[in-house]
Amino acid sequence: MIFLDTHVVIWLYAHLFDKLSALSEKLINNNDLYCSPMVKLELKYLFEIDRITEKPNPIIDGLGKEIGLTIRNIELNQLIDQSLDIIWTRDPFDRLIVAQARLEGAFLLTKDTSKF
């Protein structure tokens, strides 16, 4: 099980495969792919501030059909509690996305570097 961070979802949707490492491509091709519902919310935010040109539902739905990406739901209070221990970033999206991957015991495919 691999969780995809927001920018990886965007790269895959835009077919920017050159942004992915060989290891990333291997992980994507050989695992079930999930994302947090927070990725969907961050996509909406990025659309609203004109950082991306597509709304979240076509991105998530398109990747669901193309590569089997699924949003994995989680209880919000549990997610918030886990995110309170993440102090390497002030970005609420990053905190929640990392928290969910931790709770799920899954790898998070991301370009970000941190000590999580």
C-alpha positions in Angstrom: 0.0 0.0 0.0 1.4 3.4 -1.1 -0.1 6.8 -0.3 0.5 9.5 -2.8 1.2 13.1 -1.7 -0.6 15.9 -3.6 2.2 16.9 -5.9 2.7 13.3 -7.0 -1.0 13.1 -7.8 -0.7 16.2 -9.9 2.4 14.9 -11.7 0.6 11.6 -12.5 -2.5 13.3 -13.7 -0.4 15.6 -16.0 1.7 12.7 -17.2 4.8 14.3 -15.9 6.5 11.0 -15.4 10.0 12.5 -15.8 9.5 14.0 -12.3 9.4 10.5 -10.8 12.4 8.5 -9.8 12.8 5.0 -11.0 12.0 3.8 -7.5 8.9 5.9 -7.4 7.7 4.4 -10.7 8.4 0.9 -9.5 6.4 1.6 -6.3 3.5 3.0 -8.2 3.4 0.1 -10.6 3.7 -2.6 -8.0 1.4 -1.4 -5.2 -2.2 -0.5 -4.4 -2.4 3.3 -4.6 -4.2 5.5 -2.1 -4.4 9.1 -1.1 -5.8 10.9 1.9 -9.0 12.9 1.5 -6.8 15.8 2.5 -5.1 15.5 -0.9 -8.5 16.2 -2.5 -8.9 19.3 -0.2 -5.4 20.5 -1.1 -6.2 20.1 -4.8 -9.2 22.3 -4.3 -7.1 24.9 -2.6 -4.5 24.8 -5.3 -7.2 25.2 -7.9 -8.7 28.2 -6.1 -5.4 30.0 -6.0 -4.7 29.2 -9.6 -1.8 26.8 -9.1 -3.6 24.1 -11.0 -6.2 24.3 -13.7 -8.3 21.3 -13.0 -10.8 20.7 -10.2 -10.1 17.9 -7.7 -12.8 15.4 -8.8 -11.7 15.0 -12.4 -8.1 14.5 -11.1 -9.0 11.9 -8.5 -11.6 10.2 -10.7 -9.2 10.2 -13.7 -6.4 8.6 -11.8 -8.9 6.1 -10.3 -9.6 4.9 -13.7 -6.1 5.2 -15.0 -4.0 3.7 -12.2 -6.5 2.6 -9.6 -6.0 5.5 -7.1 -8.5 5.3 -4.3 -9.2 7.8 -1.5 -8.9 6.1 1.8 -11.3 7.5 4.4 -10.3 7.8 8.0 -12.0 9.1 11.1 -11.2 12.8 11.3 -10.5 13.0 15.1 -8.1 10.2 14.9 -6.3 11.9 12.1 -6.1 15.2 13.9 -4.8 13.5 17.0 -2.0 11.8 15.0 -1.2 15.1 13.2 -0.5 16.9 16.5 2.8 15.1 16.9 4.1 16.3 13.5 6.2 19.3 14.1 8.5 19.5 11.1 6.0 21.4 9.1 3.4 24.1 9.7 1.5 23.1 6.5 -1.8 21.6 7.7 -2.2 19.6 4.5 1.2 18.0 5.0 0.5 17.3 8.6 -2.7 15.5 7.9 -1.4 13.6 4.9 1.6 12.3 6.8 -0.5 11.5 9.8 -2.8 9.3 7.7 0.1 7.4 6.1 1.5 6.8 9.6 -1.8 5.6 10.9 -2.2 3.3 8.0 1.3 2.0 8.4 2.0 2.9 4.7 4.7 4.5 2.7 4.0 8.1 1.5 5.4 8.8 -1.9 6.4 12.5 -1.8 9.0 14.9 -3.0 9.1 16.6 0.4 12.0 15.8 2.8 11.4 15.6 6.5 12.0 13.5 9.6 8.7 11.7 9.7 
